[in-house]
Amino acid sequence: MQKQRIVEVEHVEDHIVAFPAPRARPELRLADASDMSVVGPARRLQNDLARAFAADAGWSVKRTVIVGGVFHAVVLGALAMAASNFIPHIGL
């Protein structure tokens, strides 16, 4: 198939006919109020699951921030304790 196409292209005297015209590019335009946002199925599933779990657990933003703050305080406390036990070993 490819050899046949090469032969056809080599024997065509008018090179403009031998190669197809390039495809026209889509025209660029600015988005307006009538355009819809594109949300993929994975993002929709993620949003639906997040809404379902949030509604099921009854978590508020305040509760989430408090739990996140406690978590970070525990992690930073553990790192501080590890550093305080490690610093004397460096000095010896």
N, C-alpha and C positions, 0 to 999 in steps of 0.2 A: 504494500500500500504506500509506504513512504517512498520507495524507489520510483513508483509510478508518479507520485506527486513531484519528485525532484525532476524527473524527465519532462513532465508537463511544464514546470516552471522554466527549465533550461531552454525548451524549444519555443516558448512564447516570445514573440518578437516585441510585443508591447509590454514593457515591464510594469506599467500601471495596472494592466489587466491581471498580471500574474499574482499580485499580492492584494488581498482584500483591504478595503479601506478601514482605517482604525475606527473603533467604536466611539461614538459620541459620549463625552463625559456628562454626568448629570449636572444640572445647573445648581450652583450654590445659592442658598437664600437664608435669610434670617428667620428664626423661629418666632411665631406669634401666638396669640391666645388660642387659636384654633388647633394648634399642634398638641398631640398627646405625648406624654412621656412614655418611653419604652421600658417596661419592667418585665424581666424574664421570669420564667416559671420558677426558677430556683429562688429568686428574691421574693416572689409572692408566697412560696411555701415557707420561707424563713419568717416573713412578716406574720403569716397566719399562725405559725407555731409560737412565735413570741407573744402574740395577742392571746392565744389559748392558754399558755402557761402563766402569763401575767394575770389573766382573769381567774384562772383556777387557783392560783396561790394568793391572790389578793395583795400583791406587792405594790407599794407606792414608791415614788421617787425618793421620798425621805428615808424610807426603810432601806432601799438599795444603797443610798449614800452612806447611811450609818453602818451597814454591814461591810461595805467597801472600806470605810475608814478603820473599822476594827480589824479587818483582815490585814490592811497595810500596817497598822500599828503593831500587830503581832509579828509580822514578818520583819519589820524594822527593829523591833525589840530583840528578836532572835539573832539578827545580824549584829546588833550592838553587843549582845552577850558574847557572841563568838569572837568579835573583835577585841573585847576586853580580856578574854582569856588568851588571845593570840599575841597581843602586844607585849606582855612580859617575856614571852619566849623569844621575841626578836631581840630584846635588849640583852639577853644572856649570851 
